[in-house]
Amino acid sequence: MKRRDFIRSIAASGLALNLPLLSGQSHADAVGGRYMVMVNAGGGWDPTSICDVKGTNGAYGHRQGVLNQGNTNNVNPDPSKKVGDIQWSSIPDTVSSDETVLTLVESQYDRFFTTYGERMTVINGIDTATNNHHTGSRYIWSGNSDVSHPALAALFAATVSPSSVNLPMAFLSNGGFDYTGYVVARARAKSVGFFSEISSPNRISNTENYLPDGAEDIYAKIFRAQQERLQRQISSEPLQRKREQLSQLFGVRSASADLEELLSPLSELQSNVSFEDHWTAGQGDGLKQQAQLVAAAFKADLAAGATLHVHGFDTHGEHDSTAYSLAGQLFEGVHYLMVALDYLGIREKTTVVIGSDFGRTPYYNAGAGKDHWPLTSMLVIHGDDYVTGGRTFGATTSDFNGLEIDPQTGKASDSGLILNPGHVNAELRKLLGISEHSLAKQFSVPESNFNIFV
């Protein structure tokens, strides 16, 4: 593959490498051998339809223009749908007139929470204090509404390995909030096939190469010439910042040959962990494809942090027929991620965090939809044999308004504090072992005494 064709392929595929502007920092104090995934439900999901269920409470019957007698949900909680303190939603008949669809969605919810509830922490009552998509997404995933803060997975990727700043895929993004703060290289890609192409630039097809077999040394000579030219540019550059950026480019190019290491775990997953077998054929395949690439990149030691992204949760109309089914597909994608990580032997090293921009109103508008609401929830699936027994931290009122929370118990308290995304991110940084890292301190979040993870 010619260099100009390679660059064009990058642009066409959606892959972009953003080099960090910071360099010369020591990452020796970081925690290695671990991985972190942010799963973004784009648009603002409805926690009351998932893990903060309110039921047919009639709480908003006094409001003009609301449907369903002012109920927050069209179905009441089922006491049997519970693991520990985690209560998940039943599926209302308003999701679909097709009984097959209702059964499918209910099974997706039930299997997800029964499979992962024992290793899950549900965080309810997070107050984003915004109804703006960009602000909410930034606040949830960075812990700060300021535009300069990197996404948690990017910050994690920049801290977990001394060499992560030079890895071309250290932070692999499939969408959602993925700002890096220029602390780590970001790779954006949604095509598994594209990585097969760029990792083997001499390959035209499965049976044909640009150069004959045994000519690989030509690529080695080209690579050495490029590196020597970069070294000369670094040596002759008078500006310190420019030398730093060229050094980082040198590091990324040095690591780019490692992309071929991705092909082995990717091929294993494609052959042995099919989409159809986990759980439902044709459900969540887009997210499953993202998960497949992320798991392979982790196994190949090319990435440490990643995002998965599914959009469509901005349900201003016909909420029930969209939100529950979409959540079911999200659960399918996350389940495939966990199965793929398990197959590759790295599930116990991986922390998965699921969240969204904000929540949705605790009542239905005239179009049977739900509009923006600042309260939301996040789900954390732990690795390292971290057993929670089904832990829920945080709470909201019976009509889905905010409550002050006791920082130690996570229960409502008149002397408690309002839980916000800054607190959650502070506790996630502690959980991930990066809170004392120099980069974490550079991009600070509020001090937190919330005992979310025990």
Sine and cosine of phi, psi and omega as CSV:
sin_phi,cos_phi,sin_psi,cos_psi,sin_omega,cos_omega
0.00,0.00,0.82,-0.57,0.04,-1.00
-0.93,0.37,0.44,-0.90,-0.07,-1.00
-0.86,0.50,-0.68,0.74,-0.03,-1.00
-0.90,0.43,-0.58,0.82,0.04,-1.00
-0.93,0.36,-0.60,0.80,0.04,-1.00
-0.87,0.49,-0.72,0.69,-0.01,-1.00
-0.90,0.43,-0.65,0.76,0.04,-1.00
-0.89,0.45,-0.62,0.78,0.02,-1.00
-0.88,0.47,-0.64,0.77,0.04,-1.00
-0.86,0.51,-0.74,0.67,-0.04,-1.00
-0.90,0.44,-0.66,0.75,-0.06,-1.00
-0.94,0.35,-0.53,0.85,-0.10,-1.00
-0.99,0.13,-0.32,0.95,-0.08,-1.00
1.00,-0.08,0.06,1.00,0.04,-1.00
-0.99,0.14,0.75,-0.67,0.06,-1.00
-0.67,-0.75,0.72,-0.69,0.06,-1.00
-0.96,-0.27,0.85,-0.52,0.05,-1.00
-0.95,-0.30,0.90,-0.44,-0.04,-1.00
-0.99,0.14,0.60,-0.80,0.04,-1.00
-0.94,0.34,0.54,-0.84,0.04,-1.00
-1.00,-0.04,-0.24,0.97,0.00,-1.00
-1.00,-0.08,0.59,-0.81,0.04,-1.00
-0.46,-0.89,0.05,-1.00,0.05,-1.00
0.95,0.32,0.14,0.99,-0.02,-1.00
-1.00,0.04,0.56,-0.83,0.06,-1.00
-1.00,0.08,0.78,-0.63,0.07,-1.00
-0.93,-0.38,0.33,0.94,-0.09,-1.00
-0.92,0.38,-0.33,0.94,-0.04,-1.00
-1.00,0.01,0.11,0.99,-0.08,-1.00
-0.99,0.16,0.25,-0.97,0.03,-1.00
-1.00,-0.09,0.85,-0.52,-0.05,-1.00
-0.98,-0.18,0.16,-0.99,0.10,-1.00
0.95,0.32,0.38,0.93,-0.01,-1.00
-0.75,-0.67,0.33,-0.94,-0.08,-1.00
-0.67,-0.74,0.40,-0.92,-0.04,-1.00
-0.58,-0.81,0.71,-0.70,0.00,-1.00
-0.82,-0.57,0.76,-0.65,0.17,-0.99
-0.99,-0.15,0.84,-0.54,0.06,-1.00
-0.96,-0.29,0.91,-0.42,-0.11,-0.99
-0.97,-0.23,0.85,-0.53,0.12,-0.99
-1.00,-0.04,1.00,-0.02,-0.18,-0.98
-0.94,0.35,0.72,-0.69,0.09,-1.00
0.91,-0.41,-0.28,0.96,-0.03,-1.00
0.99,-0.16,0.99,-0.12,-0.02,-1.00
-0.99,0.12,0.12,-0.99,-0.04,-1.00
-0.94,-0.34,0.98,-0.19,0.00,-1.00
-0.85,0.53,-0.50,0.86,-0.02,-1.00
-0.94,0.34,-0.25,0.97,0.08,-1.00
-1.00,-0.09,0.05,1.00,-0.08,-1.00
-0.77,-0.64,-0.94,0.35,-0.21,-0.98
-0.69,-0.72,0.10,1.00,0.07,-1.00
-0.73,-0.68,0.87,0.48,-0.23,-0.97
-0.96,0.27,0.68,-0.74,0.00,-1.00
-0.90,-0.43,-0.49,0.87,0.08,-1.00
0.99,0.14,-0.30,-0.96,-0.04,-1.00
-1.00,0.06,0.96,0.29,-0.15,-0.99
-1.00,0.03,-0.23,0.97,-0.02,-1.00
0.86,0.50,0.36,0.93,-0.15,-0.99
-0.93,0.37,-0.37,0.93,-0.09,-1.00
-0.86,-0.51,0.47,0.88,0.03,-1.00
-0.90,0.44,-0.36,0.93,-0.01,-1.00
-0.98,0.19,-0.23,0.97,-0.04,-1.00
-0.99,0.17,0.65,-0.76,0.06,-1.00
-0.97,0.24,0.61,-0.79,0.11,-0.99
0.99,0.13,0.08,1.00,0.02,-1.00
-1.00,-0.04,0.45,-0.89,0.01,-1.00
-0.97,-0.25,0.09,-1.00,0.14,-0.99
0.85,0.52,0.64,0.77,0.06,-1.00
0.84,0.54,0.42,0.91,0.02,-1.00
0.96,0.27,0.30,0.95,0.02,-1.00
-0.96,0.29,0.52,-0.85,0.09,-1.00
-0.97,0.24,-0.63,0.78,0.06,-1.00
-0.76,-0.65,0.29,-0.96,0.04,-1.00
-0.99,-0.16,0.29,0.96,0.05,-1.00
-0.46,-0.89,0.54,-0.84,0.01,-1.00
-1.00,0.02,0.39,-0.92,0.05,-1.00
-0.88,0.47,0.61,-0.80,0.08,-1.00
-0.98,-0.22,0.90,-0.43,-0.06,-1.00
-0.84,0.54,-0.37,0.93,-0.01,-1.00
-0.98,0.22,-0.28,0.96,-0.01,-1.00
-1.00,-0.02,0.95,0.31,-0.11,-0.99
-0.46,-0.89,0.68,-0.74,0.17,-0.99
-0.80,-0.59,0.91,-0.42,-0.09,-1.00
0.86,0.50,-0.83,-0.56,0.04,-1.00
-1.00,-0.06,0.02,1.00,-0.05,-1.00
-1.00,0.04,0.90,-0.44,0.07,-1.00
-0.95,-0.31,0.85,-0.53,0.04,-1.00
-0.94,-0.34,0.22,-0.98,-0.18,-0.98
-0.98,0.17,0.54,-0.84,0.28,-0.96
-0.97,0.22,0.10,-0.99,-0.02,-1.00
-0.93,-0.37,0.88,-0.48,-0.03,-1.00
-0.97,0.25,0.42,-0.91,0.03,-1.00
-0.89,0.46,-0.34,0.94,-0.01,-1.00
-0.95,0.30,-0.08,1.00,0.06,-1.00
-0.93,0.37,-0.65,0.76,-0.04,-1.00
-0.25,-0.97,0.47,-0.88,0.11,-0.99
-1.00,0.08,-0.09,1.00,-0.02,-1.00
-1.00,-0.08,0.89,-0.45,-0.04,-1.00
-0.88,0.48,-0.52,0.86,0.02,-1.00
-0.90,0.44,-0.65,0.76,0.02,-1.00
-0.91,0.41,-0.70,0.72,0.01,-1.00
-0.86,0.51,-0.69,0.73,0.01,-1.00
-0.90,0.43,-0.66,0.75,0.00,-1.00
-0.88,0.47,-0.78,0.63,-0.06,-1.00
-0.90,0.44,-0.66,0.75,0.01,-1.00
-0.89,0.46,-0.62,0.78,0.01,-1.00
-0.93,0.38,-0.56,0.83,0.03,-1.00
-0.90,0.44,-0.72,0.69,0.05,-1.00
-0.88,0.48,-0.78,0.62,-0.09,-1.00
-0.88,0.47,-0.72,0.69,-0.04,-1.00
-0.91,0.41,-0.61,0.79,-0.03,-1.00
-0.90,0.44,-0.78,0.62,-0.08,-1.00
-0.96,0.27,-0.56,0.83,0.04,-1.00
-0.95,0.30,-0.50,0.87,0.02,-1.00
-0.97,0.25,-0.66,0.75,-0.15,-0.99
-0.91,-0.41,-0.07,1.00,-0.06,-1.00
-0.85,0.53,-0.61,0.79,-0.04,-1.00
-0.92,0.39,-0.35,0.94,0.00,-1.00
-0.91,-0.42,0.40,0.92,-0.11,-0.99
-0.89,-0.47,0.56,-0.83,0.24,-0.97
-0.89,-0.45,0.84,-0.54,0.11,-0.99
-0.99,-0.14,0.77,-0.64,0.01,-1.00
-0.91,-0.42,0.94,-0.34,-0.03,-1.00
-0.97,-0.23,0.31,-0.95,0.13,-0.99
0.95,0.30,0.50,0.87,0.04,-1.00
-0.99,0.17,0.85,-0.52,-0.06,-1.00
-0.99,-0.13,0.96,-0.29,0.01,-1.00
-0.98,0.18,-0.28,0.96,0.00,-1.00
0.84,0.54,0.49,0.87,0.03,-1.00
-0.46,-0.89,0.43,-0.90,0.17,-0.99
-0.90,-0.44,0.21,0.98,-0.03,-1.00
-1.00,-0.07,0.78,-0.62,-0.07,-1.00
-0.84,0.54,-0.78,0.63,-0.09,-1.00
-0.90,0.43,-0.71,0.71,-0.01,-1.00
-0.90,0.43,-0.71,0.71,-0.01,-1.00
-0.88,0.47,-0.71,0.70,0.00,-1.00
-0.90,0.45,-0.69,0.73,0.02,-1.00
-0.89,0.45,-0.67,0.74,-0.05,-1.00
-0.93,0.37,-0.70,0.71,-0.01,-1.00
-0.88,0.48,-0.69,0.73,-0.17,-0.98
-1.00,-0.10,-0.17,0.99,0.06,-1.00
-0.87,-0.49,-0.33,0.94,-0.05,-1.00
1.00,0.09,0.07,1.00,-0.03,-1.00
-0.52,-0.85,0.71,-0.70,0.00,-1.00
-0.98,0.19,-0.10,0.99,0.04,-1.00
-0.93,0.38,0.61,-0.79,-0.10,-1.00
-0.95,0.30,-0.18,0.98,-0.10,-0.99
-1.00,0.05,-0.22,0.98,-0.12,-0.99
-0.99,0.13,0.69,-0.72,0.01,-1.00
-0.98,0.22,0.38,-0.93,0.13,-0.99
-0.88,0.47,0.51,-0.86,-0.07,-1.00
-0.84,0.54,-0.67,0.74,-0.01,-1.00
-0.91,0.41,-0.55,0.84,0.06,-1.00
-0.93,0.36,-0.70,0.71,0.03,-1.00
-0.88,0.47,-0.67,0.74,0.03,-1.00
-0.87,0.50,-0.73,0.68,-0.02,-1.00
-0.87,0.49,-0.55,0.83,-0.03,-1.00
-0.97,0.26,-0.26,0.97,-0.10,-1.00
-0.95,-0.31,-0.35,0.94,-0.22,-0.97
-0.99,0.16,-0.26,0.97,-0.05,-1.00
-0.57,-0.82,0.67,-0.74,0.05,-1.00
-0.85,0.53,-0.43,0.90,-0.06,-1.00
-0.98,-0.19,0.02,1.00,-0.13,-0.99
-0.89,0.46,-0.46,0.89,-0.01,-1.00
-0.90,0.43,-0.34,0.94,-0.02,-1.00
-0.97,-0.23,-0.07,1.00,-0.02,-1.00
-0.97,0.23,0.77,-0.64,-0.04,-1.00
-0.91,0.42,-0.33,0.94,-0.01,-1.00
-0.82,-0.58,0.45,0.89,-0.08,-1.00
-0.78,0.62,-0.65,0.76,0.06,-1.00
-0.85,-0.53,0.94,-0.35,-0.09,-1.00
-0.97,-0.24,0.88,-0.47,-0.09,-1.00
-0.93,-0.36,0.73,-0.69,0.14,-0.99
-0.94,-0.34,0.27,0.96,0.02,-1.00
0.87,-0.50,-0.03,-1.00,-0.11,-0.99
0.98,0.17,-0.22,-0.98,0.00,-1.00
-0.95,0.32,0.90,-0.43,-0.07,-1.00
-0.68,-0.73,0.45,0.90,0.04,-1.00
-0.89,0.45,0.65,-0.76,-0.10,-0.99
-0.97,-0.23,-0.25,0.97,-0.11,-0.99
0.90,0.43,0.24,0.97,0.00,-1.00
0.88,0.47,0.51,0.86,0.02,-1.00
-0.98,-0.21,-0.14,0.99,-0.06,-1.00
-0.37,-0.93,0.45,-0.89,0.08,-1.00
-0.95,0.33,0.65,-0.76,0.02,-1.00
-0.90,-0.44,0.74,-0.67,0.10,-0.99
-0.91,-0.41,0.82,-0.58,0.05,-1.00
-0.94,-0.33,0.86,-0.50,-0.01,-1.00
-0.36,-0.93,0.58,-0.81,0.07,-1.00
-0.81,-0.59,0.06,1.00,-0.07,-1.00
-0.93,-0.37,0.90,-0.44,0.08,-1.00
-0.91,0.41,-0.65,0.76,-0.03,-1.00
-0.88,0.47,-0.54,0.84,-0.03,-1.00
-0.89,0.46,-0.64,0.77,-0.01,-1.00
-0.92,0.38,-0.51,0.86,0.08,-1.00
-0.90,0.44,-0.61,0.79,0.01,-1.00
-0.91,0.40,-0.80,0.60,-0.13,-0.99
-0.97,0.25,-0.35,0.94,0.03,-1.00
-0.98,0.22,-0.33,0.95,0.03,-1.00
-0.76,-0.65,0.97,0.26,-0.14,-0.99
-0.92,0.39,-0.25,0.97,0.01,-1.00
-1.00,0.06,-0.10,0.99,-0.11,-0.99
-1.00,-0.06,0.83,-0.56,0.11,-0.99
-1.00,0.05,-0.70,0.71,0.02,-1.00
-0.51,-0.86,-0.12,-0.99,0.00,-1.00
-0.91,0.42,-0.35,0.94,-0.08,-1.00
-0.86,-0.50,-0.02,1.00,-0.12,-0.99
-0.68,-0.73,0.67,-0.74,0.03,-1.00
-0.89,-0.46,0.36,-0.93,0.12,-0.99
-0.92,0.39,-0.74,0.67,0.02,-1.00
-0.96,-0.29,0.49,-0.87,-0.04,-1.00
-0.92,0.40,0.34,-0.94,0.06,-1.00
-0.82,0.57,0.62,-0.78,0.00,-1.00
1.00,0.01,-0.01,1.00,-0.02,-1.00
-0.99,-0.15,0.27,0.96,-0.06,-1.00
-0.88,0.48,-0.41,0.91,-0.02,-1.00
-0.91,0.42,-0.36,0.93,0.06,-1.00
-0.91,0.42,-0.68,0.73,0.05,-1.00
-0.89,0.45,-0.61,0.79,0.02,-1.00
-0.89,0.46,-0.64,0.77,0.02,-1.00
-0.92,0.40,-0.66,0.75,0.03,-1.00
-0.89,0.46,-0.69,0.72,-0.01,-1.00
-0.88,0.47,-0.71,0.70,0.01,-1.00
-0.88,0.47,-0.66,0.75,0.00,-1.00
-0.89,0.46,-0.65,0.76,0.03,-1.00
-0.90,0.44,-0.69,0.72,-0.02,-1.00
-0.91,0.42,-0.64,0.77,0.02,-1.00
-0.91,0.42,-0.61,0.79,0.04,-1.00
-0.90,0.43,-0.68,0.74,0.03,-1.00
-0.89,0.46,-0.64,0.77,0.03,-1.00
-0.88,0.47,-0.64,0.77,0.03,-1.00
-0.91,0.42,-0.64,0.77,0.02,-1.00
-0.90,0.44,-0.65,0.76,0.02,-1.00
-0.89,0.45,-0.71,0.71,-0.05,-1.00
-0.91,0.42,-0.54,0.84,-0.08,-1.00
-1.00,-0.08,-0.09,1.00,-0.05,-1.00
-0.98,0.18,0.85,-0.53,-0.05,-1.00
-0.98,0.21,-0.41,0.91,-0.07,-1.00
-1.00,0.02,0.78,-0.62,-0.04,-1.00
-0.86,0.50,-0.73,0.68,-0.02,-1.00
-0.88,0.48,-0.65,0.76,0.02,-1.00
-0.92,0.40,-0.62,0.78,0.06,-1.00
-0.88,0.47,-0.63,0.77,0.02,-1.00
-0.89,0.45,-0.70,0.72,-0.01,-1.00
-0.92,0.40,-0.64,0.77,0.05,-1.00
-0.91,0.41,-0.59,0.81,0.04,-1.00
-0.90,0.44,-0.63,0.77,0.03,-1.00
-0.93,0.36,-0.62,0.79,0.08,-1.00
-0.88,0.47,-0.64,0.76,0.05,-1.00
-0.86,0.51,-0.68,0.73,-0.01,-1.00
-0.91,0.41,-0.69,0.73,0.01,-1.00
-0.90,0.43,-0.68,0.73,0.01,-1.00
-0.91,0.40,-0.58,0.82,0.03,-1.00
-0.90,0.44,-0.57,0.82,-0.05,-1.00
-1.00,0.06,-0.22,0.98,-0.14,-0.99
-0.90,0.44,-0.47,0.88,0.02,-1.00
-0.90,0.44,-0.37,0.93,-0.02,-1.00
-0.94,0.34,-0.16,0.99,0.00,-1.00
-0.85,0.53,-0.46,0.89,0.01,-1.00
-0.90,0.43,-0.40,0.92,0.04,-1.00
-0.90,0.43,-0.31,0.95,0.01,-1.00
-0.94,0.34,-0.47,0.88,-0.18,-0.98
-0.92,0.39,-0.57,0.82,-0.04,-1.00
-0.91,0.41,-0.82,0.57,0.03,-1.00
-0.91,0.42,-0.52,0.85,0.03,-1.00
-0.90,0.43,-0.68,0.73,0.03,-1.00
-0.91,0.42,-0.63,0.78,0.04,-1.00
-0.87,0.49,-0.70,0.72,0.00,-1.00
-0.92,0.40,-0.68,0.73,-0.01,-1.00
-0.89,0.46,-0.53,0.85,-0.04,-1.00
-1.00,0.07,-0.50,0.87,-0.21,-0.98
-0.86,-0.50,-0.27,0.96,-0.02,-1.00
-0.80,-0.61,0.99,0.15,-0.12,-0.99
-0.98,0.19,0.45,-0.90,0.06,-1.00
-0.88,0.48,-0.64,0.77,-0.14,-0.99
-0.92,0.39,-0.49,0.87,-0.07,-1.00
-1.00,0.08,-0.12,0.99,-0.10,-1.00
-0.60,-0.80,0.98,-0.20,-0.38,0.92
-1.00,-0.03,-0.69,0.72,-0.20,-0.98
-0.86,-0.52,0.77,-0.64,0.03,-1.00
-0.87,0.50,0.73,-0.68,0.06,-1.00
0.98,0.18,0.10,0.99,-0.01,-1.00
-0.93,-0.35,0.88,-0.48,0.06,-1.00
0.94,0.33,0.43,0.90,-0.09,-1.00
-0.89,0.45,-0.57,0.82,0.03,-1.00
-0.88,0.47,-0.69,0.72,0.02,-1.00
-0.94,0.34,-0.57,0.82,0.03,-1.00
-0.90,0.43,-0.62,0.79,0.04,-1.00
-0.91,0.42,-0.68,0.73,0.08,-1.00
-0.85,0.52,-0.70,0.71,-0.04,-1.00
-0.90,0.44,-0.62,0.79,0.01,-1.00
-0.87,0.49,-0.71,0.70,0.00,-1.00
-0.92,0.40,-0.66,0.75,-0.01,-1.00
-0.89,0.45,-0.73,0.68,-0.01,-1.00
-0.87,0.48,-0.67,0.74,0.01,-1.00
-0.91,0.41,-0.64,0.77,0.01,-1.00
-0.91,0.41,-0.61,0.79,0.07,-1.00
-0.89,0.45,-0.75,0.66,-0.05,-1.00
-0.88,0.48,-0.58,0.82,0.00,-1.00
-0.99,0.16,0.02,1.00,-0.04,-1.00
0.85,0.52,0.57,0.82,0.08,-1.00
-0.99,-0.17,-0.30,0.95,-0.04,-1.00
-0.60,-0.80,0.44,-0.90,0.04,-1.00
-0.83,-0.56,-0.46,0.89,0.03,-1.00
-0.76,-0.65,0.48,-0.88,-0.04,-1.00
-0.39,-0.92,0.32,-0.95,0.16,-0.99
-0.87,-0.50,0.56,-0.83,0.27,-0.96
-0.90,-0.43,0.51,-0.86,-0.11,-0.99
-0.57,-0.82,0.74,-0.67,0.17,-0.99
-0.73,-0.68,0.71,-0.70,-0.04,-1.00
-0.95,-0.30,0.14,-0.99,0.07,-1.00
0.90,-0.44,0.00,1.00,-0.05,-1.00
-0.99,0.13,0.04,1.00,-0.01,-1.00
-0.99,0.10,0.96,0.28,-0.23,-0.97
-1.00,-0.03,0.95,0.30,0.04,-1.00
-0.96,0.29,-0.29,0.96,0.06,-1.00
-0.69,-0.72,0.52,-0.85,0.05,-1.00
0.73,0.68,0.84,0.55,-0.10,-0.99
-0.85,0.53,-0.79,0.61,-0.16,-0.99
-0.89,0.47,-0.66,0.75,-0.07,-1.00
-0.94,0.33,-0.25,0.97,0.01,-1.00
-0.96,-0.29,-0.78,0.63,-0.22,-0.98
-0.89,0.45,-0.70,0.71,-0.06,-1.00
-0.93,0.37,-0.69,0.72,0.01,-1.00
-0.90,0.43,-0.63,0.77,0.00,-1.00
-0.92,0.38,-0.64,0.77,0.07,-1.00
-0.88,0.47,-0.64,0.77,0.05,-1.00
-0.86,0.50,-0.66,0.75,0.03,-1.00
-0.93,0.36,-0.60,0.80,0.09,-1.00
-0.86,0.51,-0.69,0.72,0.01,-1.00
-0.89,0.46,-0.60,0.80,0.06,-1.00
-0.87,0.49,-0.70,0.71,-0.03,-1.00
-0.91,0.41,-0.67,0.74,0.01,-1.00
-0.92,0.40,-0.63,0.77,0.04,-1.00
-0.87,0.49,-0.70,0.71,0.02,-1.00
-0.87,0.49,-0.66,0.75,0.05,-1.00
-0.83,0.56,-0.73,0.68,-0.05,-1.00
-0.91,0.42,-0.64,0.77,0.02,-1.00
-0.91,0.41,-0.67,0.74,0.01,-1.00
-0.90,0.43,-0.69,0.73,0.04,-1.00
-0.88,0.47,-0.64,0.77,0.00,-1.00
-0.91,0.42,-0.69,0.73,0.01,-1.00
-0.87,0.50,-0.61,0.79,-0.02,-1.00
-1.00,0.08,-0.02,1.00,0.09,-1.00
0.98,0.18,0.39,0.92,-0.05,-1.00
-0.79,-0.62,0.22,0.98,-0.03,-1.00
-0.89,0.46,-0.65,0.76,-0.07,-1.00
-0.95,0.32,-0.18,0.98,0.03,-1.00
-0.99,-0.14,0.02,1.00,-0.17,-0.99
-0.89,-0.45,0.72,-0.69,0.12,-0.99
-0.95,-0.30,0.77,-0.63,-0.02,-1.00
-0.90,-0.43,0.81,-0.58,0.00,-1.00
-0.88,-0.48,0.78,-0.62,-0.05,-1.00
-0.89,-0.45,0.77,-0.64,-0.02,-1.00
-0.35,-0.94,-0.08,-1.00,-0.08,-1.00
-0.44,-0.90,0.13,-0.99,-0.09,-1.00
-0.83,0.56,-0.72,0.69,-0.04,-1.00
-0.17,-0.99,-0.31,-0.95,0.02,-1.00
-0.95,-0.31,-0.31,-0.95,0.00,-1.00
-0.74,-0.67,0.37,-0.93,-0.11,-0.99
-0.84,0.54,0.53,-0.85,0.02,-1.00
-0.99,0.11,0.46,0.89,0.05,-1.00
-0.42,-0.91,0.31,-0.95,-0.04,-1.00
-0.99,-0.13,0.70,-0.71,0.05,-1.00
-0.98,0.18,-0.06,-1.00,-0.08,-1.00
-0.91,0.42,-0.32,0.95,0.03,-1.00
-0.99,-0.13,0.31,0.95,-0.02,-1.00
0.89,0.45,0.35,0.94,0.04,-1.00
-0.96,-0.27,0.00,-1.00,0.08,-1.00
-0.76,-0.64,0.68,-0.73,-0.06,-1.00
-0.99,-0.12,-0.14,-0.99,-0.10,-0.99
-0.95,0.32,0.57,-0.82,-0.01,-1.00
-0.53,-0.85,0.69,-0.73,-0.15,-0.99
-0.96,0.29,-0.31,0.95,-0.04,-1.00
-1.00,0.10,0.65,-0.76,-0.03,-1.00
-0.53,-0.85,0.00,-1.00,0.03,-1.00
-0.73,-0.68,0.35,-0.94,0.13,-0.99
-0.72,-0.69,0.50,-0.87,0.05,-1.00
-0.88,-0.47,0.67,-0.74,0.04,-1.00
-0.82,-0.57,0.85,-0.53,0.11,-0.99
-0.98,-0.21,0.86,-0.52,-0.14,-0.99
-1.00,-0.02,0.41,-0.91,0.18,-0.98
-0.96,-0.29,-0.32,-0.95,0.09,-1.00
0.81,0.58,0.60,0.80,0.01,-1.00
0.80,0.60,0.54,0.84,0.00,-1.00
-0.98,0.17,0.98,-0.18,-0.06,-1.00
-0.99,-0.15,0.85,-0.52,-0.02,-1.00
-0.99,-0.16,-0.34,0.94,-0.09,-1.00
0.96,0.28,0.21,0.98,-0.04,-1.00
1.00,0.03,0.95,0.31,-0.11,-0.99
-0.99,-0.13,0.73,-0.68,0.16,-0.99
-0.88,-0.47,0.78,-0.62,0.04,-1.00
-0.85,-0.52,0.74,-0.68,-0.01,-1.00
1.00,-0.10,0.30,-0.95,-0.08,-1.00
-0.35,-0.94,0.31,-0.95,0.13,-0.99
-0.73,-0.68,0.19,-0.98,0.01,-1.00
-0.95,0.32,0.15,-0.99,-0.01,-1.00
-0.91,0.42,-0.34,0.94,0.07,-1.00
-0.96,-0.30,0.36,0.93,0.11,-0.99
0.88,0.47,0.80,0.60,0.20,-0.98
-0.89,-0.45,0.20,-0.98,-0.12,-0.99
-0.96,0.29,0.42,-0.91,0.05,-1.00
-0.71,-0.71,0.48,-0.88,0.18,-0.98
-0.98,0.21,0.67,-0.74,-0.15,-0.99
-0.90,-0.43,0.70,-0.72,0.15,-0.99
-0.93,0.37,0.86,-0.52,-0.10,-1.00
-0.88,0.48,-0.41,0.91,-0.05,-1.00
-1.00,-0.01,-0.68,0.73,-0.08,-1.00
-1.00,-0.04,-0.40,0.92,-0.08,-1.00
0.98,0.21,0.12,0.99,0.01,-1.00
-0.99,-0.12,0.29,-0.96,0.03,-1.00
-0.88,0.47,0.64,-0.77,0.00,-1.00
-0.44,-0.90,0.72,-0.70,0.03,-1.00
-0.90,0.43,-0.37,0.93,0.01,-1.00
-0.97,-0.25,0.27,0.96,-0.06,-1.00
-1.00,0.04,-0.28,-0.96,-0.05,-1.00
-0.79,-0.61,0.43,-0.90,0.11,-0.99
-0.97,0.22,0.80,-0.60,0.00,-1.00
-0.99,0.13,0.81,-0.59,0.01,-1.00
-0.81,-0.59,0.16,-0.99,-0.05,-1.00
-0.87,0.49,-0.47,0.88,0.06,-1.00
-0.88,0.47,-0.69,0.72,0.04,-1.00
-0.88,0.47,-0.70,0.72,-0.04,-1.00
-0.89,0.45,-0.69,0.72,0.01,-1.00
-0.92,0.40,-0.59,0.81,0.06,-1.00
-0.87,0.49,-0.68,0.73,-0.01,-1.00
-0.95,0.30,-0.55,0.83,0.08,-1.00
-0.91,0.41,-0.63,0.78,0.06,-1.00
-0.88,0.48,-0.65,0.76,0.06,-1.00
-0.90,0.43,-0.71,0.70,0.00,-1.00
-0.85,0.53,-0.65,0.76,-0.04,-1.00
-0.99,0.14,-0.14,0.99,0.04,-1.00
0.98,0.19,0.44,0.90,-0.05,-1.00
-0.87,-0.49,0.09,1.00,-0.14,-0.99
-0.91,0.42,-0.45,0.89,-0.02,-1.00
-0.99,-0.10,0.02,1.00,0.00,-1.00
-0.93,0.36,0.51,-0.86,-0.04,-1.00
-0.86,0.51,-0.58,0.81,0.01,-1.00
-0.94,0.34,-0.61,0.79,0.04,-1.00
-0.89,0.45,-0.61,0.79,0.02,-1.00
-0.95,0.30,-0.52,0.85,0.05,-1.00
-0.91,0.42,-0.63,0.77,0.03,-1.00
-0.95,-0.31,0.96,0.26,-0.18,-0.98
-0.97,0.25,0.44,-0.90,0.15,-0.99
-0.83,-0.55,0.25,-0.97,-0.05,-1.00
-0.86,0.52,0.55,-0.84,0.13,-0.99
-0.85,0.53,0.64,-0.77,-0.05,-1.00
-0.74,-0.67,0.72,-0.70,0.13,-0.99
-0.93,-0.36,0.23,0.97,0.00,-1.00
-0.96,0.27,0.81,-0.58,-0.05,-1.00
-1.00,-0.02,0.88,0.48,-0.12,-0.99
-0.93,0.36,-0.68,0.74,-0.07,-1.00
-0.93,-0.38,0.91,-0.42,-0.07,-1.00
-0.98,-0.17,0.00,0.00,0.00,0.00
